[in-house]
Amino acid sequence: MLQHKDGSVQNHQHGWEPYVDNGGTSLAIAGEDFCVIASDTRQSEGYSINTRFDPKIHKITDKIMLATTGYSADAKRLTEVIKMQTERYFYKHEKNMESHAAAQMLSVILYQKRFFPYYVFPILAGIDNEGKGCVYSYDPVGNMERVTFQVYGSASGMIQPFLDSQVGFKNQQNVDKTRLLTKEEAISIAVDSFTAATERDIYTGDYLEIYIVDANGIHREQKPLKFD
Protein backbone atom coordinates (compact mmCIF):
# COMPACT_ATOMS: atom_id res chain seq x y z
CA MET A 1 0.00 0.00 0.00
CA LEU A 2 1.42 3.41 -1.03
CA GLN A 3 0.20 6.73 0.45
CA HIS A 4 0.71 9.89 -1.63
CA LYS A 5 1.35 13.42 -0.30
CA ASP A 6 -2.26 14.40 -0.92
CA GLY A 7 -3.40 11.63 1.40
CA SER A 8 -4.69 9.31 -1.32
CA VAL A 9 -3.82 5.65 -1.03
CA GLN A 10 -2.88 3.38 -3.93
CA ASN A 11 -2.63 -0.38 -3.68
CA HIS A 12 0.35 -2.01 -5.37
CA GLN A 13 0.34 -5.73 -6.06
CA HIS A 14 3.65 -7.49 -6.47
CA GLY A 15 3.48 -10.79 -8.32
CA TRP A 16 6.03 -13.46 -9.00
CA GLU A 17 5.79 -15.56 -12.13
CA PRO A 18 8.13 -18.58 -11.97
CA TYR A 19 7.33 -19.90 -15.45
CA VAL A 20 8.18 -18.77 -18.97
CA ASP A 21 7.08 -20.37 -22.21
CA ASN A 22 10.16 -20.43 -24.44
CA GLY A 23 8.26 -21.60 -27.52
CA GLY A 24 9.32 -24.23 -30.02
CA THR A 25 7.77 -27.50 -31.12
CA SER A 26 8.59 -31.21 -30.75
CA LEU A 27 7.01 -34.31 -32.26
CA ALA A 28 7.53 -38.05 -32.39
CA ILE A 29 6.23 -40.77 -34.72
CA ALA A 30 6.51 -44.49 -33.92
CA GLY A 31 6.98 -47.05 -36.69
CA GLU A 32 7.11 -50.83 -36.78
CA ASP A 33 10.78 -51.05 -35.82
CA PHE A 34 11.88 -47.42 -35.50
CA CYS A 35 10.92 -44.06 -34.06
CA VAL A 36 11.37 -40.56 -35.48
CA ILE A 37 11.76 -37.64 -33.06
CA ALA A 38 11.98 -34.09 -34.41
CA SER A 39 12.20 -30.60 -32.94
CA ASP A 40 13.22 -27.08 -33.86
CA THR A 41 16.02 -25.29 -32.01
CA ARG A 42 14.64 -21.78 -31.46
CA GLN A 43 14.34 -20.51 -27.89
CA SER A 44 12.37 -17.29 -27.53
CA GLU A 45 10.57 -15.14 -24.99
CA GLY A 46 7.80 -12.94 -26.27
CA TYR A 47 8.99 -11.37 -29.50
CA SER A 48 12.67 -11.80 -28.62
CA ILE A 49 14.83 -14.73 -29.72
CA ASN A 50 17.16 -15.75 -26.89
CA THR A 51 19.13 -18.19 -29.01
CA ARG A 52 18.72 -19.87 -32.37
CA PHE A 53 20.23 -23.17 -31.23
CA ASP A 54 18.80 -24.63 -28.05
CA PRO A 55 18.24 -28.36 -28.67
CA LYS A 56 15.01 -29.76 -27.23
CA ILE A 57 15.81 -33.46 -27.86
CA HIS A 58 18.05 -35.29 -25.41
CA LYS A 59 19.54 -38.78 -25.46
CA ILE A 60 18.57 -40.84 -22.41
CA THR A 61 19.88 -44.28 -23.44
CA ASP A 62 20.89 -45.95 -26.71
CA LYS A 63 17.19 -46.64 -27.37
CA ILE A 64 15.39 -43.75 -25.70
CA MET A 65 15.16 -40.03 -26.48
CA LEU A 66 13.38 -37.24 -24.61
CA ALA A 67 11.80 -34.32 -26.48
CA THR A 68 10.68 -31.27 -24.52
CA THR A 69 8.76 -28.03 -24.99
CA GLY A 70 7.73 -25.32 -22.55
CA TYR A 71 10.11 -23.67 -20.09
CA SER A 72 13.67 -24.33 -21.26
CA ALA A 73 15.24 -24.19 -17.77
CA ASP A 74 12.74 -26.72 -16.38
CA ALA A 75 13.30 -28.95 -19.42
CA LYS A 76 17.05 -28.99 -18.80
CA ARG A 77 16.59 -29.77 -15.12
CA LEU A 78 14.10 -32.55 -15.87
CA THR A 79 16.53 -34.05 -18.38
CA GLU A 80 19.33 -34.00 -15.79
CA VAL A 81 17.12 -35.83 -13.27
CA ILE A 82 16.11 -38.51 -15.78
CA LYS A 83 19.69 -39.08 -16.94
CA MET A 84 20.86 -39.35 -13.35
CA GLN A 85 18.21 -41.95 -12.55
CA THR A 86 18.88 -44.02 -15.69
CA GLU A 87 22.63 -43.95 -15.03
CA ARG A 88 22.03 -45.08 -11.45
CA TYR A 89 19.91 -47.94 -12.80
CA PHE A 90 22.67 -48.91 -15.22
CA TYR A 91 25.36 -49.07 -12.54
CA LYS A 92 23.09 -51.02 -10.20
CA HIS A 93 21.76 -53.57 -12.73
CA GLU A 94 24.53 -53.46 -15.37
CA LYS A 95 22.03 -52.91 -18.18
CA ASN A 96 20.13 -49.98 -19.65
CA MET A 97 16.62 -49.20 -18.54
CA GLU A 98 13.92 -50.39 -20.94
CA SER A 99 11.55 -47.88 -22.50
CA HIS A 100 8.47 -48.92 -20.50
CA ALA A 101 10.42 -48.61 -17.23
CA ALA A 102 11.82 -45.20 -18.23
CA ALA A 103 8.32 -44.08 -19.21
CA GLN A 104 6.94 -45.05 -15.80
CA MET A 105 9.89 -43.43 -14.04
CA LEU A 106 9.28 -40.14 -15.87
CA SER A 107 5.63 -40.24 -14.86
CA VAL A 108 6.63 -40.65 -11.20
CA ILE A 109 9.21 -37.84 -11.40
CA LEU A 110 6.60 -35.45 -12.81
CA TYR A 111 3.96 -36.49 -10.28
CA GLN A 112 6.34 -35.95 -7.37
CA LYS A 113 6.61 -32.31 -8.48
CA ARG A 114 2.85 -31.85 -8.93
CA PHE A 115 2.56 -29.04 -6.35
CA PHE A 116 5.23 -26.98 -8.16
CA PRO A 117 5.44 -28.82 -11.49
CA TYR A 118 8.06 -28.66 -14.17
CA TYR A 119 6.54 -26.45 -16.87
CA VAL A 120 7.45 -29.00 -19.52
CA PHE A 121 5.43 -31.08 -21.98
CA PRO A 122 7.69 -34.08 -22.54
CA ILE A 123 7.62 -36.85 -25.13
CA LEU A 124 9.60 -40.00 -24.37
CA ALA A 125 10.27 -41.97 -27.55
CA GLY A 126 12.43 -44.76 -28.94
CA ILE A 127 12.13 -48.51 -29.33
CA ASP A 128 10.87 -50.97 -26.72
CA ASN A 129 12.27 -54.32 -25.60
CA GLU A 130 10.57 -56.01 -28.56
CA GLY A 131 12.23 -53.65 -31.03
CA LYS A 132 9.01 -51.78 -31.84
CA GLY A 133 8.75 -48.01 -32.02
CA CYS A 134 7.14 -46.39 -29.00
CA VAL A 135 6.00 -42.89 -28.05
CA TYR A 136 4.86 -41.83 -24.57
CA SER A 137 3.12 -38.50 -24.09
CA TYR A 138 2.72 -36.65 -20.77
CA ASP A 139 1.22 -33.60 -19.18
CA PRO A 140 3.25 -31.58 -16.62
CA VAL A 141 1.93 -33.59 -13.65
CA GLY A 142 2.75 -37.04 -15.00
CA ASN A 143 -0.36 -38.36 -16.73
CA MET A 144 1.06 -40.78 -19.31
CA GLU A 145 -0.23 -42.47 -22.46
CA ARG A 146 1.48 -44.64 -25.06
CA VAL A 147 0.57 -43.35 -28.51
CA THR A 148 1.66 -43.76 -32.12
CA PHE A 149 2.43 -40.07 -32.61
CA GLN A 150 2.43 -36.87 -30.57
CA VAL A 151 3.26 -33.19 -31.00
CA TYR A 152 3.65 -30.51 -28.33
CA GLY A 153 4.63 -26.87 -28.44
CA SER A 154 3.73 -23.53 -29.96
CA ALA A 155 2.91 -24.97 -33.40
CA SER A 156 1.09 -28.07 -32.14
CA GLY A 157 -2.31 -26.65 -33.07
CA MET A 158 -1.23 -26.55 -36.72
CA ILE A 159 0.74 -29.80 -36.84
CA GLN A 160 -1.64 -32.04 -34.89
CA PRO A 161 -4.40 -32.08 -37.56
CA PHE A 162 -1.79 -32.87 -40.20
CA LEU A 163 -0.47 -35.81 -38.17
CA ASP A 164 -4.03 -37.00 -37.46
CA SER A 165 -4.58 -37.20 -41.21
CA GLN A 166 -1.22 -38.42 -42.49
CA VAL A 167 -0.16 -40.68 -39.61
CA GLY A 168 -3.45 -41.58 -37.95
CA PHE A 169 -5.32 -41.75 -41.29
CA LYS A 170 -8.32 -40.02 -39.73
CA ASN A 171 -11.09 -38.69 -41.97
CA GLN A 172 -9.78 -40.79 -44.84
CA GLN A 173 -11.73 -43.43 -46.72
CA ASN A 174 -10.53 -46.73 -48.16
CA VAL A 175 -7.29 -46.78 -46.17
CA ASP A 176 -5.87 -49.29 -43.73
CA LYS A 177 -5.87 -47.29 -40.50
CA THR A 178 -3.72 -49.90 -38.76
CA ARG A 179 -0.87 -49.46 -41.25
CA LEU A 180 2.35 -48.05 -39.83
CA LEU A 181 4.46 -45.66 -41.85
CA THR A 182 7.81 -46.52 -43.35
CA LYS A 183 10.87 -44.73 -42.03
CA GLU A 184 11.12 -42.55 -45.13
CA GLU A 185 7.43 -41.58 -44.88
CA ALA A 186 7.76 -40.63 -41.21
CA ILE A 187 10.83 -38.47 -41.85
CA SER A 188 9.13 -36.75 -44.79
CA ILE A 189 6.03 -35.99 -42.70
CA ALA A 190 8.17 -34.57 -39.88
CA VAL A 191 10.04 -32.29 -42.29
CA ASP A 192 6.82 -31.15 -43.99
CA SER A 193 5.23 -30.45 -40.60
CA PHE A 194 7.99 -28.08 -39.52
CA THR A 195 8.41 -26.48 -42.92
CA ALA A 196 4.74 -25.49 -42.90
CA ALA A 197 4.69 -24.53 -39.21
CA THR A 198 7.58 -22.08 -39.49
CA GLU A 199 5.63 -20.11 -42.11
CA ARG A 200 2.93 -19.39 -39.52
CA ASP A 201 4.48 -19.67 -36.06
CA ILE A 202 7.14 -17.14 -35.03
CA TYR A 203 8.21 -19.27 -32.06
CA THR A 204 9.30 -22.22 -34.21
CA GLY A 205 12.27 -21.97 -36.53
CA ASP A 206 16.01 -21.74 -37.21
CA TYR A 207 17.03 -25.44 -37.37
CA LEU A 208 15.26 -28.78 -37.41
CA GLU A 209 16.84 -31.70 -35.56
CA ILE A 210 15.63 -35.17 -36.52
CA TYR A 211 16.61 -38.30 -34.61
CA ILE A 212 15.89 -41.79 -35.94
CA VAL A 213 16.05 -44.57 -33.36
CA ASP A 214 16.17 -48.19 -34.56
CA ALA A 215 18.01 -51.45 -33.96
CA ASN A 216 21.20 -49.90 -35.35
CA GLY A 217 21.20 -47.12 -32.78
CA ILE A 218 20.49 -43.41 -33.04
CA HIS A 219 21.00 -41.39 -36.21
CA ARG A 220 20.79 -37.58 -36.28
CA GLU A 221 19.96 -35.24 -39.14
CA GLN A 222 19.80 -31.45 -39.17
CA LYS A 223 18.01 -29.19 -41.65
CA PRO A 224 17.67 -25.40 -41.82
CA LEU A 225 14.32 -23.70 -41.18
CA LYS A 226 13.19 -20.08 -41.46
CA PHE A 227 15.32 -17.55 -39.58
CA ASP A 228 12.74 -14.76 -39.37
N, C-alpha and C positions, 0 to 999 in steps of 0.2 A: 504494500500500500504506500502511495507517494502523496504527500501533502504539499500543495503549491503555496506561494506567498499570499495569494488571495484567499486562502483558506479552503479552496476546493480540494477534493480528494480524488485521486485516480488510482484504480486498481491495476497492477501489473502482474501478469501471469508469466511465470518462467517455466518453460517446458524442456524436457530432455527427450530427444528422439534417438534411440540407440541403433536404429536400422537405416540402411540406405539400399536402394535398388540400383545396382550397377549395370543393369541392362544385359543384353546378349541373349543368345538362344542356344539350346542343346537338344539333340535328338538321338534316338537309338532305334535300330531296326534289327530284329532277330530273324535269322534264316535257318535252314535245316541244319547246317553244320558250321555256321559262322555268325558273327554279329558285327554290324556297322554302327559306329558311334561318331557323331559329327558335332562340331560346335564352332562358332566364330570366336575371335580373339579380342574384340573391342570391349573395353571397360570404360563406362561413362557415368556421369552424375549430372542429371538435368540435361542442359544443352552443351556441357563441356565433356570432352574426351580426355580421360585421365591417362590412358595409354592405349596404343593400338595393338599391343601384343600381351595379353594376359590370358594364358591358356586356361580353359575351363574343364579340360579332360585330364584325368590323372590315372596313372597306372597303379593298381592295387596289388595284383599278382600277375603271373604270366597268362592268366585266363580271364582276369576281371579288370574292368575299367570303371571309373566313376566320373560322370558328367554332372556339372553343377551350374545353376543359375541363381540369381538373387544377389545377396550381399557378398561381395568378393572376399572380405576379411573372414566372415563366418565360413565360407566355402573352404578357404585355405585351412582354417582351424579344424573343421570337420574332417578334411582329408588327412591331416596330421594324426588325428585320433584313430581313424580307421587303419591307416598304415601301421601305427604303433601296435594296435591290437592284432592285426594279421601277422606282423613280424613276431610278436610274442607267441602266437599260436604256432608259427613255423618252428621256432626254437624249442618249444615244448613238445611238439608232436613229430618234428622232423618231416613235415610235409606241408604244402600250401593249403590254405583254407579253400573248401569248395564253394561254388557260387551260392548255393542255397544257404549255407552256413553264414557266409559273408552278408547275404541279403538280410537274414534274421538279425545278425549282429548290428547292422546299420539301423534297422528298425528300433532295436533296444536303445542304441546310442541316442537317437533322435527323441525317443519317448522319455528318456531320463532327463532331457533338457526341456520338457514340455512347458514348464512354468516360465522359462526365459529361453525360448527355442532359437536354434540356429535359423536365421532367415535365409534358408537354402531350399531349393527344390531339386533334390538329387535324382539321378538315374544311375542305377548300378547295372552294368551290362557286360556280357562276355559269353562264354560257353560253359555248360554245366558238366557234371561228372559223366554224362552219357555222350558228350561231344556235341550237344545241340545248342543252338543259339538261345540266349535268355536275356530278357529285359525286365528289371524290377523298377517300378515307379513308386514314389513316396510323396507325402506332404510333409511340411516342416515338423510335425509332431509324431512321425513314425508310421502312419498308416501305409501299408505296403500291398502291392498287387503285382503279380507276374503277368506281363502283357507281351504282345508281339511287337509293338512299336509304341513310342512315347516321345512327346516334344514338350519342353518347358521353356519359358523365357518371354522376352518382350515381343517376339514375333510368333509366338505359339498360336495365337488366334488366327493367323493367316496360314500357317503351315499345317495345323491339325486337320482341317477339312481336306487338304491335298493328300495327306497320309491316309485319312479315312478312305478316300477313293482309290488311291493307287496301291496302297499296301493292304488295307482292310477290305478292299473291293466292295465297299458299301455303295448303295444306290446304283449298282451296275447289274445288268441282266445277262443271262447266259454265260456266267463266269463261275469258275470253281473257287468259291470263297475260302476253301481250306488250303489252297495252293500257297506255298511259300516262295518268295522271290529268290532269284539267283543272286549271287554276289554282285555281278555287274549291274543288275537292275536296281538293287538296293543302293549302291554307290551313286548311280545316276539320279535316283530320286532324291537322295540327300543333297547332291550338288544343285539340282534344280530347285529344291526347296529354299536353300539359302540364296541362290542367285535371284529368285523372285522376291524373297523377303527383304533383301537389302535395298531394293528399289522403293520400298514403302515404309521401312522401319529404320529410323535414324540411330537406334541403339544397337543394331546388328550390322557388323561390317568388318572391314580391313582384311582379315585372313580367315580362311576356312581350314580347320584341322579335321581330318578324317582318319579314324583308326579302324582297322579291320582285324578282328580277333577270330582265329580259327585254330585248327590242330597244329599248324605250323608256327604258331606264336602270334605276335602282334606286329602289324604293318601300319606305318603312318604315311599319310599323304597330306600335302598342304597346297592350297590354291588361293589366289588373290580374290578379294571381294571389293566392293565399292569403298572408297576412302573418304567420301563426303557424306 
